[in-house]
Amino acid sequence: MQVVAAAGMNRWSWGNAGNASKSDKSGPHRGRLMMLLLWIILLSSLCRMVDGQMKLSPETVQQWAVSFGKEIAALSTRYSGSKLLQKKYKDVEGMVKIEEVDGKELVKKFAEEMEEMLGRKMKSVKRLAEAAEDADLYHEYNETLKFEYFNSMLINSVDEAGNALSLGGEFPLEKNEHFNKLPVNTKLSNIQVPTNVYNRDPAILNGAYMSEALNDVFIENFQKDPTLTWQYFGSAAGFFRLYPGIQWIPDENGVVTFDCRNRNWYIQAATSPKDVVIVVDVSGSMKGLRLTIAKHTINTILDTLGENDFVNIIAYSDYVRYVEPCFKGTLVQADLDNREHFKLLVEGLHVKGEGKVKKAMKESFKILNEAAALGQGSLCNQAIMLITDGAMEDFQDVFEEFNWPERRVRVFTYLIGREVTFAENVKWIACNNKGYYTHVSTLADVQENVMEYLHVLSRPMVINHDHDIIWTEAYMDTVLFNTQAQSLLLMTSVAMPVFSKKKETLSHGILLGVVGTDVALKELMRLVSRYKLGVHGYGYLLTNNGYILSHPDLRPLYKEGKKLRPKPNYNSVDLAEVEWEDTEEKLRTAMVKGETGKMSLDVRTSVDKGTRVIFLKNDYFYTVINETPFSLGIVLTRGYGQYIFTGNVSVEEGLHDLLAPDLTIANEWTYCETDIDPAHRKLSQLQAVVRYLTGKEPDLECDMQLLQQTLFDAVVTAPMEAYWTALMLNTSGMEEGIETAFLGTRSGLMRFQRYAGIEKRTAKSFLTSTDIENLFTLDHFPVWYRRASEFPAGQFLYYMPRQETRDIFRDYEADYSANLSAEEVELQAEEGGRKQREAEEEAGRIVIATTAVTVTVGKKAAIAG
């Protein structure tokens, strides 16, 4: 068995001891540790003989246990250097100041910084909207316009003769750290057009020509706010102008299905929140292809709805029925779960009987009128979507009774099928109820025809020039970059509608498109300084619908073969699903209402990939982020999490020790802001800190409190390097099986000493960049740090890390192919099994020993590392 010694944790925990296997070390001297482990093996053998020939007294067993305990504790203390580190912090307690963390002030400060950051994004979007509207105002539409724009599908491509493709041409691209290392052009935007839209259509050419004016604004915005990512203009005509420009990669079928008008940011910005009742005809005449088209139409309408919308679906023939009986007579939030649930139910619809549209329309008006009267639903637009192949009965009196003269509910009609016998009736319903009529004869017609209703609903906004800024829920937009550099970051978008300001079009309410920009939530959460929240503390973001934007327990991805994919409901996870101790949903309710406050909860939190539980008492502080639909919460844990300590050393002294080869700092934390100046983007956090402190980069923006704490920790922990090195070079020899000594401090600083070379180490992945659980990240302190903090300082905790092995099988299963022979498949399976056994062996042969080191001033104690 191998031992990894650490200055950083406590007491005994042998929950996985049964997984240990024999060491593969050889040689005459195995060390005292190996001898002690052999005692345990011998003990287990002897105990099995109790009913046979040999018996052991409890006293003997107890004596062996005490001896083993003393021996392993002595080994851990010696090789970790924990007593030396504790002494060093004890020596400097006179220089240390310990303060209680003020959660109310902290959450307020973080929220203000987020408001400022998001405010810069909103200003950028407003500048884009104004520039787009002015460009359209002074552009005269030309039906015969000839214009060559950069099509993102055709750039840098040539034909068989080596000539540049039309709408292509040379478009320089360069990999950029700020844009996920994708090749981009930061001097120009370019245009993507979906495969089903003609890229030389006059509307596309005129829009592309008009929107060229946005190039200068894109660049100006990026110069004013270098933390901006993608900026874009989605046109109502169907094209998508993106800055910086990129090469667009089609899917495996050579098709580009991305249509900006289907994206959440476009739909939400183009329309106000809405209540929608979808009414579908399932009478006998709707059989076959008509029913297929009707189902596709319903699904497409559902895809245009979001969390701020409300919906229900009614099917009718001789009688009226709700596709989901549980939702009878009400409207439900159109979140992802409900939309997917409706789609499953719609798939099961079948036709029968004669269509009686009158009853269905009455039921629809009843739902919408009751919602309005009770103050439920979106409290904004209301619409009925009628999907039918014809309306024959007398239905005018329904509208006279429920909708006229105000015509508060718009009615949109979709005539299904090639025949237009009843087109006049269906058209009359839409035109007399401020709606829109469309004829859907094939599946290919559905998308374009459904989108028309958005333009109608946007007209009041356009005419009134309501430039409402919207923020989307969290999403993972992998559609945009169909390349090996897929972006799997959670994002939110801020978007704004663009209207025509031409006098002759004002009364028509013409929507030109939507402008927007993306915000990576990871960048937003960097503002929540990890070191101020303590060992178990964290920050999280919530939408006004109760859904999580960011939370350390939100795990939006799963592994499918070698690829990471988003879970189906990754962006509609409610706060109550992760903060489940909030049984009365008081925390959730207060945050949804945008309140400011505090509450306390006794919680059980899991660590080490959910295999271990820690019991904590947490204080939750929350407040709204002004000008956005988001709320911020932070969590502080009672005990060590209540305090933060600061120490003082000179920059010269600290810098000397910061340059030690055994030292690293948390690269995910923001010690210095490296994203503002492009020249700094390739710097690691440690490099940035050193360059700032040495005066080479005085313009870097750095967190001085965190830097001071890091320098202090570097000085206090500096003697550990010499201590560990002396042990390793000791002529009397080291105990075999001791592989690594390490320590971590609250400032994110880590030191470690490898006692064994890579070829001899069992724990090959421990404390490497892939070992996220045991490193400081934006979401958590290392698992060994968190577990140690809950044990008495000075006592060692022993545990065996959990090794994830199932992923290995998934990787190999993903490689299986129908083209492989049975022999090749067998060889791959064998290799997968071998790798799994190696991983299990590594997990079963490593013990991590850790203990907490503290500082105490008066009656206040804080964990130093």
N, C-alpha and C positions, 0 to 999 in steps of 0.2 A: 504494500500500500504506500502511496505517495502522500506527502503532506505539503500543503502550501501555507506558509506561515505569514501572518499579517499583523501590523499594528493598525487596528481599526475596528475590532469587535469583541464578543464575550461568551460566557458560560458553556454548558454542554448541550448538544442536540445531536443524537445519533439516529435520527429517524430513518435513514437509508443505509444503515451500516450493513445490512444483509446483502447489499449489492457489491461489497468489496471482493476483490479477487487477489490472488497471490501476485507478488511482485515478480517481474521478469529479470530483476537484478541477479547477478551471479558474482562469485568471488568468496573468499574466506571470511570477509568481515561484512556482515549485513547491518551492523549497528544495533544499539539498544532498542530502538523503535521496532525493528523487525522482530527482535526477541520477544518484546512485549506482545506483539500481535500474534506470535506463535503461541504464547500463553493462552490467549483467548481461544484460538483454534483448539488447543489441547483441552481447555476447560469445556468447550462445547462437546468434545468427544467423550470426556469423562462423565459429563452430566447425563449423557445418553445411556450410561452403564449403571445408573442408580438402581434399577430393578434387577441388575445382573449381579456381578461379582464385587463391584467396587462402589463405595459410598463416600461422599465428601461432606464435611461439616460446613454449615453456613459461615462459621468463623473463617475457615480457610478461603472460601470464595470471596468473602468480604475483604480479607487481607490482600488477595490478588487484585481485587478491584481498586483498593486504595493505592496499592503500589503502582498499578497502571496509570491511575489518575495523576499521581504525583509526577510520574515520569513524563507523560505526554504534556502536562502543564509546564514542566521545566523546559522541555524542548521548544514548545511554542513561545514561551517568554524569551528564551535565549535567541532564537533565530528571527523572531519578529522585531526584537529590540523595543518591545512595548514599554518596559520599565524606564529605559533611557528616554524615550519620547515623553512619557508622563512627567519625568523629572525636568526635562527641558521646558515644558509648558508650565510646570510648577514654579520654576525659577523666574519666569517672566510675568507671573500673575500681578506683580506690583505695577507693571506697565500696561495692564489690560483694563479696558473699560467694558462692562457688561450692561446692556440696555434691554428693556422689554420691548418687543416688536409691537408697534401700534397698527393693528390690522385695518382699522377704519381709515387712518391716514394713508396707509400703504395702498389699499385698493383704490382710494380716491386719486392718488398720484399716478398709478398705473393707468387708470381709466382716462385721465387727462392727457397722458402721453399718447394713448391709443386714439383719442379723439383728434389730437393734433395730426397724427400720422394719417388717419383716414380722411381728415379734412383736406390734406394736401391732395389726396386722390380725387376727392370730389371737385376741387378747384380745377384740376387737370381735365376732368370730364366736362365741366361747364365750359371751359375754353374751347374744347373740341366741338361741343354742340353749337356754340355761337359761331365758330368758324364755318361749320358745315351749313348752317342756315344762311349765313351771308354769302357763301359761295353759290348756293342755289339761287338766292335772290338775284344775283347778277349774271346768272347763266341762262342763256336762251336755248331752249330745247331745240335740237336739230335732228330731224328724222334721218338725214343722210350723212350724219357726222362720221368721218373717218378718224380713228384715233388708236394709236398703238400704246397699250398699257402693259405693264409687267404682270403676266399671268403666273401665279406661283407654281402652277403645274408644268409650265412650259419653259421657264427660265433655264438658261445654261444647257439647253438641249439643241441638238442639230438633227437635220434630216440625213438621208442616205448620201447626199452629195456633200455633206459637211457644212451646210448653211444653217444659220440660226433659224429656229422655228418662228412662225408668225406669232405675235404676242409673247415672244420669248426674249431672246437676246442675252447679252452678258449682264449678269447680276451678281456682283462680288459678294461672297459669303465668308464669314470668319467665325470660328468657334468662340463663344463668349461665356465666361464663368457665370455672369449674372443671369443668363438665360439658359440655365441647366446644361451648359456646355454645348448647346445646339449651334450649328452654323447659321449666323444671322447677318443682316445688313442694317447697321444702326443709322445709316444715312438716308435710307429710303424705305417706304412701305411697299407692299405689293398686294395683288388682288387674287382671291380664290373664288372660283365660280363652280357651283355644283354641277355634276355631270348632266343632270336633267334640265339645265338652263343653258341656252345658246349664248356662248361667250362673246358673240358679235351682235347680239340683239341691240337695237337702238337705245333701249332703256339702260342696258348695261354700259354701252359706250358713253352715253351722256352722263351717267352717274359716275363712271370712272374718271371722266374728264373733269367734271365738277369737283369731285372729292380729292383731286390732286392737291388742292389748297391745304389739305390737312397735313401734308408732309412736314411743312415748317412748324406747325403746332405740335405734332408728335415730338419732334426733335427739341423744341423749346421746353415742352413739358418735362422731357427726360433730363434736360440740363438743370431745370429748376428743382426737380425731385429725382435724384439718381436711384432711389429705391423703387421707382415705378417698374412694373414688368410689362406685360403685353398691353398695348393700346389698340383700339379697333373701332371701325365704323361698319355696322351691319346694315345694308341697304334693303329697303322694302322691295326693290327689284330683284334681290337675291344674291348680289355679290357681297364679298366680305373683304374689307381693306384692313390689313394687319401691319402693325409696326412693332418691332423691326420686321423687315421682310424676311421670309423663309422659303425654302424649297418644300412644296407640299407633296407628300408621298401618298399615292392612292392605295387602296386596300389590295388584297391578294387577287381580286378580280379586275384590277385596273380602274376601279370606280371610286369617285369621291361623293359620298352620300352626305357629308357635312353641309348643312344649310343653316346659316346663322339665324334665319327666321324661326327655326324650331328650338333654339336654345332658350333656357330659362331667363337669362338676362334680357333677351330681346322681348320675349312675351310679357314679362312682368313690367318692363319699362313702357311698352307700347300700349298697355291697357291697365285700367285700375282693377282692384280686386273685384271678383264677380261671383254671383250665385248662379249655377247652371243646372237646369234639369234637362237631361237627355231623354227624349221620348222616341222609342223605336217601334216601328210596325212589324209585328211577327204574325201577320195573317197569312193564309195559305198562298196568296199571290207573291209572297216574298221568298219563295223557295229557291234553292240552287244558288246561282251566282249573285243574285240580288241580296240574299242574306249574308253572303261572304263580304260583299261590298259594304253592307250596312254595319257589320261587325268591325270592319277595318276603319270605317268612318268614326264609330264610337271610340275606338282605341286611339285614333289620331286626335280627336277632341280631348280625350283624357290627357294625352301627352302635352297639350297646351295649357294645362292647369297646374297650379303650384300650391304651396302651403297657405297662401293668403286667400285662396278660392275655396268655394264650397260646392258640393255636387250631389246629385242622386240620379238614378237611371230607372225609367219606367218602361215596361214592354206592354204592348196592347194588341188585342185581337177582338174577340167578342167581349172580353173583360179586361180589366186593368190589373197588372201585377208588378210589384217591385222586384227587380232582379235579386236584391238582397232584402228579404222580409224583415230582418232586424232593423233596417233603416227606414221602415215604413213611416211616411208622413214627415220626414225631417231632412235636413241637409247635413252632410258630413264633410269634414275638412279634406280637401283634395291632396293629402300628403301621399308619399310614394306607396306606403302600405295599402291605403284605401284604393288608390288607383289600380294597383296590381290585383287587388282582391276583385274589383269590378271587372277587370279584363278576364279573369278566370271564369267569372259567372257569365259574362257575355259570350264566351266561347261555347257555353252549354246551351245557348238559346236555340229553340226549334220552332218551326212555323205550324200554325193550325188555326182554322176558323176564318171569320170575316173581320175586317178591320173597322173598328168603331173609334175614330179619332176624338170624338167629342168628349167622351168620358176621360180619356187620357189627358186632354188639355185642361179639363176642369180640375183634375187631381194635381196637375202641375202648378196651376195658378194658386191652388189652395196651399201647397207647400211654401211657395215663394211669399205669398201674402202673410201667412202666419209667421214666417221667419222675420219679415220686415216689421210686423206689429210687435213681436216679442224682443226686438233688438238683437236678433241672432244672425248668423251668417256673416257675410262680408260687409254688410251695411253700405253697399255701393251699387254697382251694376247688377241687374238681374236679367237672365235670358233663358229662353226655352229653345232647345235644338230638336226640331222635328225631322226624323229620318223615316221616309215612307216612299212607296211607289205610286201613291195617289191618295186623294181625299175626295170621297164621293158624297158623303152625307151633308146635311145642312148644319154648318158649324159656326155661322156668323154670330149667333146669339151668345155663344160662349165668350167671345171677345168683347161684345157689348156689355156683358154682365161683369166681367172680371178685369178688363184692361183698358176700356175706353172711358172717358176721352183722354185720360192722361197718357196712356200707352207707356206706362212705367216699365213694363216687362217687354223686352225686345224678343221677337220670335224669328229664328233663323230656320229655313227649311232646306232640306236636301232631298231632291227627287232622285230616287235610285232606279237604274235600269235604262235601257235604250229607248223604250217607248215614252212618249211625252203626251199621252192622251189626257192626263189630268194635270198637266203642267200649269194651266191657268189658275186652277184652284189652289195649288201649292204656292204659286207665285203671289196670289192675292193675300194669302195668310201672312207671308213675310212683309210684303209692301205696305199692308195696312196695320202693321205692328212694329214699325221702325226697325225692321230686320233686314235680311238679305236672302235671296233665293239662289240656289245653285243646282245644276243638273249634273249628277255623278253617274256616268254610264259605264266606266271601267275602273279597275283598281288603281290604275295609274293616275286617274283624275283626283283621287281622294285628297292627297296632300295639299295641292294648290287650292282646291275649293274650300277645304276646312279653314285654311289660313285667312280667307277673306273676312271671316267674322271679326278677326282681331282689328282690322282696319275700320270696321264699322263702330266697334266699341271704343276705338281710340278717338273718334271724331270730336266728341265733346271736349276732350283734353286738348286736341289740336286747335279747335276754334277758340277755346279760352286760353290757349298757350300755357297750360299747366305743366311746367317743366319739373315734374316730380322726380327726385333722384331715388333710385331703388337700390337695395342691397340684396343679393341672392343668399340662399342658404348655402351651406358648405357643399362643394362638389369636387369631383376628381376628373378633370377634363383631359382624358387621354386621347380623345378623338382628334384634337388639334395636331398632335405630333405622333403620327403613326410610324415612328422610327425606333431604332434600338435605344434611343435616349428618351423613352417615354417619360413624361412627367407624371409622377404618382403623388404629387403633393396635394393636400387639401387646399382648395382655393375658395374665395368669395369674390364676387364681381360687383362693382358699382357701375350703374348704367343710367342713361338719360335719353329721352326721346328727342328726335330732331324733326321739326315741323317746317312746312313751306310757309314763307312770309310774304309770298307774292299776293298782291291785292286781289287779283282775279281768282285766286284759289282759296282765300281765307274762309269763305262760306262753305267750301267743300270739305274742309278739314283734312288736308292731305298729310299723311305721315311719310316722311322721307326715309326714316330708318332710326337706328339707335346707336349711340356711341357709348363706349365703356372701357374699363381697365380692370385687370385682375389684381387681387391681393393674396399672396401666399399666407395662410394662417400661421405657418411656422414663423414667418418674419414678424407677424403681429405679436405672437407669444414671446418673442425674444425680449420684448419690452418688460415682461414680468420677470424681474431679476431673480434667478433661481436661488442665489445665496441668501437673499433676504427672507425666503420662505422656510428655510430650515430643512431638516432631514426628510420629513414626510410631507412637507407642504407642497402645494401646487396651485396653479391658476387654471381657470377654464372659462370658455366663452359660450354664451347661450343666445339663441334667437328669441324674438318676441312670441314665437309659437312653442317655446319650450324645448326646441331641438338643439342638440350640441353642435357647436361650431368646432370647438377644440376642447379636449379633455384627455388626460393621460390614460384613462381606461377606455377611450374610444379606439377600437382596433378595426379600422375600415377595410383592411385587406385580408385576403386568404391566398394560400398558395395552391396553384393548379399546375402540376408538373413543375417546370422551372420558372413559370411566370407568376407574378403577383397580380391578383385581380380584385377589383372592389366588390365588397359584399352587396347583395341586392338592395338592402335598406341602410347602407352605410351613412347616408346623410339625413335619415329621419329617426335617429336614435334619441329618445326622450331623456331628459336629465334624470327622471325617476328610475330609468333602467340602469344607470351606473351609480348614482347616489341613492341606492335602494333603501338605506336606513331612514331616508326622509319619507316615512310611510304616510304621513298626513299631507305630503306634498306642500308643506308650508314654504320651504326654500324655493321650490319650483314656482309656486304661485306668485311669491313676492318678486322673483326675478322676471317672470313673464309680464308683470305689471310695471316693470321698470322702477321698482322701489330701491331704496338704499337701506341697508341694515346689517344685522348680525344674528346668527343663531348657532347653537352648539348641538352636536350629535355624538353619541357613542357609536363608533364604527368598527367594522372588521375589514381590514384591507389586505389584499393578497400581494405577495411578492414571489420572486423566482418562478415566473410564468404560471402563477396561480397555484403553485404546489404548497405554499406556506401562508399562514394567516397571522397578522399582527393586530392586536386589539388596541385601539386608540380613542382618545377623546379629542375631537376636532372642533375648532371654531371657524365658522364660515362667515366671511365678510363679502358683501356684494353691492354693486351699484350699476346704474345705467351708463352707457357710453353715449353722450349727447350727440344729436344729429344722426344717429344710426338706430336700427331696430335691435341692437345687441346689448347684452348685459355682461359685465365681468364679475367673476367671483374668484376669491383666493381662499385657501385653506391653510390654517396654522394649527399645529398640534400642541396640545398642552404638554408641559414638561420642558424638555430641551428645545422644542420648537418655539417656545415663547421668548427665547432670548437670542441676542446676537452680540458677539464681542468684537472689539476692535483693538488692535495693538499698533505700536508706532516703531518704525525703524527708518533709517535714512535710505534714500533711493540708491545711493552708492553701495551700501551694505546689502540691500535686498537684491539689486541687479546682479551682483557678483554671484549670489547663491541661486538666482533664477536661471543662470546659464549652465547649471550642472547637467551633465549628460543623462542622469537618471530621473530628471524632472520633466513632467508634462503638465499642461493645464487643459481644462475642458474646452475643446474646440467648438462645441455647440453653444457655449455661453458667449455673451458679448462683453469682453473686457474692453475692446476697442472696436469702433464701428468701421468695418472694412468695406462696406458696400456703397459708400458715398462717392469715393474717388475710384475710377476704374483701375488706377495704378495699384490700388491696395487689395484688389479682389483676389489675387493669388496668394496673399499672405495668410499664414495660419494665425490663430489668435496669439500664440506665444511669440511668433516673429513680429507681429504688430505691436505687442506690448514692449518688447525689447527695443524696437526701432523708435517708439514713442519716448521711452525712458532715456534712451541715449541721445535724444535730440535730433535723430535723423528724419523723423516724421512728426514734427511738432503740431501739424494741422490735424492729426488724427483726433477724433472725438472718443475719449475714454472714460470709463466709470472709475472715478478716482477712489471712491470708497472700496470698491472691489480690488483695485490695484494695490491699495495700501494693505488690505487684508492678505492678499497674495504674497506681497513682499515680506510681510511679517511671518507668514507660514513658511516661506522659503528659508528665512534666516533660522527660525526655531527648529525646523526639521533638517537643516543642513548636516548636523553631525551624524545623521543616520547613514549617509553614504559611506563615511569612513568606517562606521561600526560594522555595517554589512560586509564591506570589502575586507576588513580585518578577519572576520569570521571565515570568509571564503578562502583567504590566503593562510589561515592558521595551519601551521606545520603538523599539528597533532591530528589534523584531518576533520572533515565534516561528517555529520551523520548522513548516511545514505537515505535518499527518499525526500529530503528537504529540497524543494525545487525553486520556490520564489518567495521573497519577502516584499511586502508592499505596504504603503500607507496612503490615506487620502484625507484631505482637510475640507472644511466647509467652503473654502474659497475655490474649490474645484481643482486644487493642486494634487498631483499624484507623484510619488516616488516609488520605484521598485528596483529590486536587485534579483537577477536571475542567478541562482546558485548552481543551476545545471544548464548545460548547452542544449540547443534545440534537439540534437540527436538523442539526448538522454531524457528529455522531458516527457512526462506522460501528459501533463496539462498543456498541450501545444497551443490551444486556442485561448487560454486564459489571459485576460488583460490585453488582447489584441483588438484591432479596430472592428473585428466582426463580433467580439464578445460584448454586445451592447448592454446586457444585464449588469455587468460588473464595471461599467464606466460611468462617468458623470455625463448625463444628457439633458436636453431641455425639459424632459418629462420627469426624470427621477434621479436621485442619488443612487450610487451602486448598491446592489442587493446586499453585499457584505456590510456596507456602511449602515444601511437601514436596519438590518437585523441586529447588529451590535448595539445600536443606540437604545434598544429596548431592554438590554441586559445591564446588570450592575457593572459600572466601570471597573476595569481591572480583571474581571473574570472572563475567561475565554469561552467563546461559542464555537462549537465544532459542527460542521454540517457537510454533507456531500452534495455538490451541485447537480442540478437536473440537466441532463443532456438530451436535447431534442433529436430523436433519431427517425421519427416517422417521415420527415421531409426527405430523407435519403431515398426511401422507397418511392416517394412521389416523383422525385427527380428521375429515377430510373424507369418508372412506369410511363412517364411522359415521353421517354425515348423509344418505347416499343412501337413498332410499326408493322403493318401488314406485309411490308416488303422484306422483313427480316425472316431468316430461316429459324426453325425451332431451336437449332443449335445455338444461333446467335442470341436469341431471346434467353435461353438457359444461361449462357455465359454472362449476359447483362444482369440477370437476376442474381447470379452467384456473386458478381462484383458488388451489387447493391447490398446483399446480405453481409459480405465481408466488411463493407464500410459501416454498416449498422453495428456489427459486432465490435469494431474498433471504437466507435463512438460510445457504445454502452460500456466497454472496457475502461475508456478514459473516465467516464462519469463515475464508474464503480470503484476506481482506484485513486480518486482524489479526495482529500479531506481539506476543507478550508477552515483555518483556525483564526479567529479575529477577536479583538477586544477594543472597547471604547477608551479614548483618552480625553480627559476633561480639564477645564479651567474653572476655578471658583473664586469669586470676589464677593466677600460678605456671605449672604445666604443664597446668592444666585450662582447657579452652575450651568455651564454651556459645554456642548461637545466641541472639542477642538479638532478631533480626527479619529 
